[in-house]
Amino acid sequence: MELKKTYAFGKTVDLSYAEAETKVREELAKEGFGILTEINVRKKFSEKLQKEFRDYIILGACNPPLAYEALNREIDLGTLLPCNVVIYTRDDGKTAVMVMDPVSALSLIGNPEITEFAKIVAQKLERVLAAL
């Protein structure tokens, strides 16, 4: 099932949460993305709030060559990086994978060169989702 928001796109996958996380990491690497940040939301809520939460991880993905080129054109762009990819267990027990829509986020800048970079990143992220 395809999932679309104004700020993100993704899908429900026929994988367990753990399988989806592994596969997402593999597919991101194939597209040239490294993981710069990682937040296990379930663990953090448990530690900091003593609250239970569903399996939910936020991966901060970055494609270094594209980030380098984009930052050379728009130095403050770093405020919108990295691209967040989330994997979580839905209420129905299925696994969802959502990615930040770079075109939506980076269009805020109003720089056509950056919008073109965002389109390239979006295509890469769409291929990641298609491979799941």
N, C-alpha and C positions, 0 to 999 in steps of 0.2 A: 504494500500500500504506500503510495507516494504521499508525502506530507509537505505542505508549502505554507509558509508564513511570509509576511512582507520583509522580514529580516533574516529568514533562514529557510533551508530546504532539506529534505531528507526522506527517509522511508522506514517502514517497518520491515525487519528482516526475519528470515526463518532460521535464526541462529540463537543460541543461548547468549546471555549477556557476556560471559567470558569468551565465548567463541567470536562474538561480534567485535569485542575489544581487540582481540588478537588479529582478526582479519582486517579491521580498520587500520591498525598500525602498519600491517604489511602493505596494504594498498596505498596508504599515504606515502610510505617509503618509495614505492615504485614510481610515484608521481613526483619525487624529489622533495618531499616534505619531511622535516625533522620535527620532533616533539620538544618544544622549548619549556612548556609548563604542563603540569598535570595536577588536577585537583580531584580527589576522591571525595565527592560531596557527602556521600553516606557516612564515610569515616569522620569527616570534619564535623558534621552535625552531631554525630555521636560524641566526639571528643569535646567539642566546644559548648554544645547545648544540651547534651544528654538526651537527644531526641533521635528516634528511629526514622530512617528515610529509605526509600527504595535504592537499589543499585543505580548509581549515577556518577559518571566521570566526565570531566571537562579536559580535553586535550588541546593545548595551545600549539597549533601546527604552523610551521613556517617553511616556505620554500626560499632558501637563502639567496639564490641568484635573482629571483624576482623581487625579493625584499630589498636587496642591495640597489637594484636599478630604481625601484620606486622611491626609496628613501633619498637617493641622489637627486630625484626630481621634486620631492616634496618632503622636506626634513621632518616636519611635525606629524607625518603619517604614522609614526610609531605609536601614537596614541590609539590607533585603530588596529594595531597588530598585537599578537598573531591572530590567525583565523581560528576561532574556536570550533571544535568538533565535540559533540556530546553523544554519549551512549548511555541509554537508561532503560530500565524495565518499566514498561507501561502498566497502567492499572489492570489490564487484562492478562498480564504476565508475559506478553510478547516484548521483543526488544526493538527499540527505535534508535536510529542514528540520524542526528541532525547536524548540519553545518551552517555556520554563519554565511549569509549571502554576501560575498565580497563586493559585488556590484552595488547592492543596496547600501552597504556601509561606506564604501569608498566614494560613492557618488556625492556624498555630503561635502567633499572637498571642492567640487566644482572645477576640477582639473581634468580635461579630456585625456591627457596622457595617462593619468592614474586610472581613469575609467577603463582604458584599454588593458592595463595590467590586471585590473580586477576581473575583466572578462576572461583572461587567460587562466587566472587562479580558479575562477568559477568552473571553467571547462575541466580542469584537473580534478576538482572536488566532485564534479558530476561523474567523472570516470571512476573515482573511488567508490561512490555510491553504486554505480552500475555493476561493479565487480563483486558486490556483497550478495 
